[in-house]
Amino acid sequence: MNPLKWHREHQAALILGVVIGIALWLAIGFMYDGLHSAISPATANAAFHDQTMTGIMAWLGTGSAWRWGIFGALVGGGLLYTRQLLHE
């Protein structure tokens, strides 16, 4: 079962599933792993939005964010691959 020989719309669905999986699992990973660093105050006078954005950017720069994103890509792609495999 070679994804390169699928119809174009199935290949697009696979790519979209991978992208949605990355975004979803990055959000889940941030809620699970990075939320405490995002809302912890960097300075006493910083606005909450600045603290949150600084925390998000710091979390995305760590190895943990990459692991969540790669896991999401595997989950999203694997679900669509399995679906396509079962329909043929």
Sequence and secondary structure as in RCSB ss.txt:
>XXXX:A:sequence
MNPLKWHREHQAALILGVVIGIALWLAIGFMYDGLHSAISPATANAAFHDQTMTGIMAWLGTGSAWRWGIFGALV
GGGLLYTRQLLHE
>XXXX:A:secstr
  GGGS HHHHHHHHHHHHHHHHHHHHHHIIIIIHHHHHS SSSS  HHHHHHHHHHHHHTSHHHHHHHHHHHHH
HHHHHHHHHHHH 
